[in-house]
Amino acid sequence: MTKKHDPSRPVRAEAGKIKELENTCKRIAADFDNYKKRNEEMRGELIEFAKADFITKITPVLDNFRRAFQHAPNDEFSKGVKQIEKQLEDILISEGLERINIKPGDKFDCNFHEAISCEPNNHPVDTIIAEVESGWKYKNRVLKPAKVRVSKGK
């Protein structure tokens, strides 16, 4: 029995190779798109990390402004410097910085507060008596806990 020659056989073989190459190209393109997306995410995370690091370094300046104003006269010069402090804070807030708001009587929370003293008084145990230094968050991450005085009861 002799084999019949099938003229379409080489064409089918080449078509299969072409399909395989097309699939390989599609996989490579998809892998490259995924790589670009991961790279952009990593770049964004790096930028946010650098911002958080910079903001962490500059928040003590805001604390020092506040301490200085506790002892400054209420004159035109002090008012001008107060405006500079406000401008600096507004810039940092526009970049994502957020003050941890505290008022006397709030419950102490070690996730947001650092107790620098525990004092006997008439307030309930573990309530904040006073804020000593501001606390700061950046993108819902605590950069610096607020330093507070806490009640330990009577």
PyMOL commands that set and color helices and strands:
alter all, ss='L'
color gray80, all
select helices_A, chain A and resi 9-70+76-94
alter helices_A, ss='H'
color red, helices_A
select strands_A, chain A and resi 97-100+113-119+128-133+135-138+141-144+146-151
alter strands_A, ss='S'
color yellow, strands_A
deselect
rebuild
show_as cartoon
